[in-house]
Amino acid sequence: MKMNQMIFPLVFTLAAALATTGCKHKPPMVTPIPGSLPPIVGNDAGGNTLNQGGTLGDTGGTGVNTQQGGGPLPNDWTPDMMNQDRAALAAYTIHFSFDSAAIQGGEQMNLSAVASALSANQSDKLLIEGNCDERGTEEYNRALGERRALAAREALARAGVSPDRIRTISYGKDKPADPGHDNAAWAKNRRDDFILLHPKP
Amino acid sequence: MKKIILNIAIVGLAAFAFTTARAQEINIDTTIKVMGQTKPIPVALSGFTGEAAEVLKFDLTVQGFSFVAPEAAQYLINGTGAGNVTGSVTDKFAKKVVLSRTYNGAGTRRLAHAFADDIVEAVTGKKGIGQTKIAFKAQPTGYGAGEIYVADFDGHNAKAITTDNAIVAKPAWAPGKLALYYTSYARGNPDIYYHDLTTGRRRLVAGYSGLNTSAAVSPDGSKIAMVLSKSGSDNIWTCNADGTGLKRITSGVEDSSPCWSPDGQWICFATKQNNNDRRRLAKVAAGGGAVHYLNTTGTPNPTEPDWSPDGKWIAFTSQMRDFNICVMPADGSRPPTLLVTGQAPSWAPNSRTLVYNHALGYREVLSVLDVFTKQYKDCARAAGSNSQPAWAK
């Protein structure tokens, strides 16, 4: 235990040093996310203490996208307004290094394929699902998954896809591709899945 | 007091020695003494059996008492938990009875918790935590969908307060109310809800595009701090309790895990100065402004800060190979102390006990820790993996 406490800071320092030398110093590219989810309000269940939550309806409530705060939010669509096609882009899932949201050089082919699919049909949209391995705290991983999805969105925007057509969601470590607990499983789980969204007929 | 000062002096010297010698060598046994009392209060228990004895041992252990033979004890706790709970506490040194009372009108557990609270108050002058509540998330398979639960602080009487079978995260109590904020993917996106546990009524507080999570409620209940990615990066935002008045507070890199100072003036969170920086803890005025970095020397990857209700301490998670619960003085005057393996600490109202989760195999279980004596107990478990506990205050 004591050994670990002494070694791990060293390992982290080394890893950090490697990461520093291996990285280009680029400011993070940031594009506001368009769209909003429909507001909801819970049902009044009434009764005694510790009531379970009511059904989640579709109307009322505050705290959804409006003009208040944040960047411009020009569009107004959500993935559930579209038909989700998980198969179309399943071959182009991209993977990440440990604790990193940087797009790896080898993933450019996959991103190009996703960009091509989107340019082939302008009425299609895209949902990017960011995921993490099980290491890291839950909330940290939830944010890391979002950063991974946002990084792919940014890369696709640079490849000419309008960011207004892309939505992101992070599942943190809650949706592993492989529920194992070893390096092979973790490598598979640090990923962005691309879900093509077709207009509902 | 003398002892505390002496301990601080020793630790100060020790810290200096370690800094000059080798910075990463932390002597846990020495630095723990920074926090004052380290020796538990020795008590002897007699007459109680079964559930009543179990409750008394749990409650008192995590509030700085230890159970010893009568001859080694300062206080003798005697009584019976059959039917009603009747108990007395005798101070052996002062040779007087400091508490003698009978409890009725509820189940044995509840009555024993009430007796434990009176013992704590009679001996220490501080309010006990035996009848407080926690909220947490439980996942049957260890990942993916789960529910938010509310339970006694020791994990007993757990009840699911959601039935969405969706991914949930990070419950946070509305201060002084039977109401929670939490994240749920029930609509397919991570959104923050307000849930009134008295009526069951739920309301969406933050359902913006992208990530809405990590709700933290200001001490007066009027504001929520949270993590949103609607701007295209994950940052700390605040809004009013009803979701109106949205305001972006930070624009750093990887801003996460906000919590409030008990005076409501500050929001503490984890962040990086830039992409190549180490992660640090920082604080920012609740209305936004300059970011002040905190002294987390010797504890890599600090996240999940929680500010003690008395304002003195910040507990947080440090990730080395494992997760560790650490505590540091909120004024940054001394580097943190590493306590136990675990993550997601949340302070009890008494500002000395923490609830947190730690791995047991591939599941997480909740434990309750007395920071000043490092004594801890595992909570009773709800379905599957239990994590992200929040102590009602």
Interface residues (C-beta under 8 A of the other chain):
Chain A: N4 Q5 M6 F8 P9 L10 F12 A16 A19 T20 C23 H25 K26 P28 V30 T31 P32 I33 P34 G35 S36 L37 P39 I40 V41 G42 N43 D44 A45 G46 G47 T49 L50 N51 Q52 G53 G54 L56 G61 T62 G63 V64 N65 Q68 G69 G70 G71 L73 T78 P79 D80 E134 G136 T137 E138 E139 Y140 R142 A143 L144 E146 R147 L150 R167 T168 I169 S170 Y171 G172 K173 D174 K175 P176 P179 H181
Chain B: R22 Q24 E25 I26 Y143 G144 A145 V150 K159 A160 I161 T162 T163 D164 I167 A169 K170 L178 A186 R187 G188 N189 P190 D191 I192 Y193 H195 D196 L197 T198 T199 G200 R201 R202 R203 L204 V205 A206 G207 Y208 S209 G210 L211 T213 S214 V227 L228 S229 K230 S231 G232 S233 D234 W237 C239 D242 G243 T244 G245 L246 K247 R248 V253 E254 S256 S257 A270 N275 N276 R278 G298 P300 N301 T303 E304 T317 Q319 M320 R321 D322 F323 L338 Q343 A344 Y362 S387 Q388
